[in-house]
């Protein structure tokens, strides 16, 4: 399951979405997330699914590679849908002990499940088509108007490093698991509680490895005389092109369609 986490990883390919300005992709992701909470019926979700499918097709990232990232949120998805089914009032459908599943709860659970799946796929598509350096530059430029309030460059750098560390820590966890399995550890057998307990011995070496990597990174940045974003220049400055403005137009048109579908239906 650790290898199924795709958020934070980059998939190299020659596609239109890969060549877009990273600021466009961040804003487009935010618009897509907003649209998921704008739509309220299945026609709207169908529009979102068609648009997301078109973006995946244009990105040239294998659909199976994107979908496998959903395996890591199966438990979260199940818990979210269960609580929506149980705690949404309405017409009783199934009753077991003190648990009552309503018709309205079932519909709400299905909608929340679809929203969560689309949200994860859309976010993964952004990170799969954008390098960490591009994300850092884009976040810094987008937050630049707030530079008088917050340290924009430092925040962008921290977000980029945190995002980049996700696949690194997952890879480190996989190595530790294999090393302990070679020494007789069992992470597969038993019920869910036993499996969770068996993961506890992974935490100590994982934290030690994470702190060691963080210390090495800090020393490397200090050795290169890194002192924050003041006065720093970019080797590849971000400049909008015609395709970027066209992408903005497509995203706003998509959001307009979602709003129109909700108003009409």
C-alpha positions in Angstrom: 0.0 0.0 0.0 2.9 2.3 0.6 3.9 2.2 -3.0 0.3 3.2 -4.0 0.7 6.7 -2.6 1.0 9.0 -5.6 0.5 12.5 -4.0 3.9 14.3 -4.0 5.4 12.2 -6.8 6.2 13.5 -10.3 5.4 11.6 -13.5 7.6 12.8 -16.4 5.8 13.1 -19.7 5.4 15.4 -22.7 1.9 16.7 -22.5 0.1 20.1 -22.6 -0.7 19.9 -18.9 3.0 19.3 -18.0 3.9 22.5 -20.0 1.3 24.7 -18.3 2.5 27.3 -15.9 2.4 25.8 -12.4 0.4 28.7 -11.1 -2.3 27.8 -13.6 -2.4 24.2 -12.3 -2.6 25.3 -8.7 -5.5 27.7 -9.4 -7.2 25.1 -11.6 -7.0 22.5 -8.8 -8.6 25.0 -6.4 -11.3 25.8 -8.9 -11.9 22.0 -9.4 -12.2 21.5 -5.6 -14.6 24.4 -5.3 -16.7 22.9 -8.1 -17.0 19.6 -6.3 -18.9 21.4 -3.5 -20.9 23.5 -5.9 -22.6 20.6 -7.6 -25.3 18.8 -5.6 -26.8 16.3 -8.1 -25.5 13.4 -10.2 -25.6 15.4 -13.4 -23.1 17.8 -11.9 -20.9 14.9 -10.8 -21.1 13.6 -14.3 -19.8 16.9 -15.7 -17.0 16.8 -13.1 -16.1 13.3 -14.1 -16.0 14.1 -17.8 -13.8 17.1 -17.2 -11.4 15.2 -14.9 -11.3 12.3 -17.4 -10.4 14.8 -20.2 -7.6 16.3 -18.1 -6.2 12.8 -17.3 -6.3 12.0 -21.0 -4.5 15.2 -22.0 -1.9 14.8 -19.2 -0.7 11.4 -20.7 -0.4 10.0 -17.1 -1.7 6.4 -17.0 -5.1 6.2 -15.5 -4.2 3.1 -13.5 -1.2 5.0 -12.0 -3.5 7.8 -10.7 -6.2 5.5 -9.5 -3.9 3.3 -7.4 -3.3 6.3 -5.1 -6.9 5.7 -3.9 -5.9 2.5 -2.1 -4.2 4.6 0.6 -7.5 6.4 1.5 -9.8 3.3 1.5 -10.1 3.4 5.3 -10.7 7.2 5.4 -13.2 6.8 2.6 -15.0 4.0 4.4 -15.2 6.0 7.7 -16.5 9.1 6.0 -19.2 7.2 4.2 -20.2 5.3 7.3 -20.6 8.4 9.5 -22.7 10.1 6.7 -25.0 7.1 6.4 -25.5 6.8 10.2 -25.7 10.4 11.3 -27.8 11.9 8.5 -31.4 12.2 9.6 -34.2 11.0 7.2 -36.3 8.1 6.3 -35.0 4.8 7.9 -33.8 2.2 5.4 -31.9 -0.3 7.5 -31.8 -0.6 11.3 -29.3 -2.7 13.3 -29.2 -2.4 17.1 -28.8 1.4 17.6 -27.5 2.1 14.2 -30.0 3.4 11.6 -29.1 3.9 8.0 -31.4 6.4 6.2 -32.2 7.0 2.6 -30.8 10.5 2.8 -27.7 9.3 4.6 -27.0 6.8 1.9 -27.3 9.5 -0.7 -25.1 11.8 1.3 -22.5 9.0 1.8 -22.4 8.3 -2.0 -21.9 12.0 -2.7 -19.2 12.5 -0.2 -17.4 9.4 -1.4 -17.5 10.7 -5.0 -16.3 14.1 -3.9 -13.4 12.6 -1.9 -12.3 10.4 -4.8 -12.4 13.2 -7.3 -10.5 15.5 -4.9 -7.7 13.0 -4.4 -7.5 12.3 -8.1 -7.5 16.0 -9.0 -4.8 16.8 -6.4 -2.7 13.8 -7.5 -2.9 15.0 -11.1 -1.5 18.4 -10.2 1.5 16.9 -8.3 2.1 14.2 -10.9 2.5 16.9 -13.6 4.4 19.5 -11.6 7.9 19.2 -10.2 8.5 20.3 -6.6 10.6 23.3 -7.7 7.8 24.5 -10.0 5.3 24.1 -7.1 7.6 26.2 -4.8 8.0 29.0 -7.4 4.2 29.0 -8.1 3.2 29.1 -4.5 5.6 31.9 -3.8 4.3 34.0 -6.8 0.7 33.4 -5.9 1.3 34.4 -2.2 3.5 37.4 -3.2 0.7 40.0 -2.5 0.8 38.8 1.2 4.6 39.3 1.5 4.1 42.2 3.9 2.2 39.9 6.3 3.9 36.5 6.1 7.3 35.1 5.0 6.0 33.9 1.6 9.2 32.3 0.3 9.8 30.3 3.5 6.2 29.1 3.6 6.4 28.0 0.0 9.7 26.2 0.6 8.3 24.4 3.6 5.2 23.3 1.7 7.4 22.0 -1.2 9.8 20.2 1.1 6.9 18.6 3.0 5.3 17.5 -0.3 8.6 16.1 -1.6 9.2 14.2 1.7 6.0 12.1 1.3 7.3 9.6 -1.3 10.8 9.7 0.4 9.3 8.7 3.8 7.1 6.1 2.2 10.1 4.6 0.5 12.0 4.6 3.8 9.1 2.9 5.6 9.0 0.2 2.9 12.8 -0.4 3.4 12.3 -0.6 7.2 9.4 -3.0 6.8 11.4 -5.3 4.5 14.4 -5.3 6.9 12.2 -6.2 9.9 10.3 -8.9 7.9 13.7 -10.4 7.1 14.3 -10.7 10.8 10.9 -12.4 11.4 8.5 -9.6 11.9 4.9 -10.2 10.7 2.9 -7.3 9.3 0.3 -9.2 7.3 -1.5 -11.8 9.5 -4.0 -11.0 12.2 -7.0 -8.7 12.5 -6.9 -4.9 12.0 -5.9 -4.2 15.6 -3.0 -6.6 15.4 -1.8 -5.1 12.1 -1.9 -1.6 13.7 0.1 -2.8 16.7 2.7 -4.4 14.4 3.3 -1.1 12.8 4.4 0.6 16.0 8.0 -0.7 15.9 8.3 1.1 12.6 7.8 4.5 14.2 11.1 4.8 16.1 13.5 4.0 13.1 11.2 6.1 10.8 11.4 9.2 13.0 15.1 8.8 13.4 15.5 8.6 9.7 13.2 11.6 9.1 15.1 13.7 11.6 18.4 12.6 10.1 17.2 13.6 6.6 15.9 16.9 7.9 19.3 17.7 9.5 21.2 16.7 6.4 19.0 19.0 4.3 19.4 21.9 6.8 23.2 21.5 6.7 23.2 21.3 2.9 21.2 24.5 2.6 23.5 26.3 5.1 26.6 25.1 3.2 25.1 26.7 0.1 24.5 30.0 1.9 20.8 29.8 1.8 19.2 32.8 3.7 15.6 32.9 2.5 13.9 34.5 -0.4 15.0 38.1 0.0 17.0 39.2 -3.0 16.9 35.7 -4.6 16.4 35.3 -8.3 15.0 32.4 -10.3 16.8 30.5 -13.0 13.5 29.9 -14.9 11.2 32.8 -14.1 7.5 32.1 -14.5 5.9 33.8 -17.5 2.3 33.3 -18.7 1.8 32.1 -22.3 -1.2 31.8 -24.6 -2.0 28.3 -23.5 -2.0 29.4 -19.9 -4.6 32.1 -20.5 -6.6 29.5 -22.5 -6.4 27.1 -19.6 -7.8 29.8 -17.3 -10.6 30.3 -19.7 -11.4 26.6 -19.8 -11.4 26.3 -16.0 -13.7 29.3 -15.5 -16.0 28.0 -18.2 -16.1 24.7 -16.4 -17.0 26.3 -13.1 -19.7 28.4 -14.8 -21.2 25.1 -16.2 -21.2 23.6 -12.7 -22.9 26.6 -11.3 -25.5 26.6 -14.1 -26.2 22.9 -13.6 -26.9 23.5 -9.9 -29.2 26.5 -10.6 -31.1 24.8 -13.3 -31.5 21.4 -11.6 
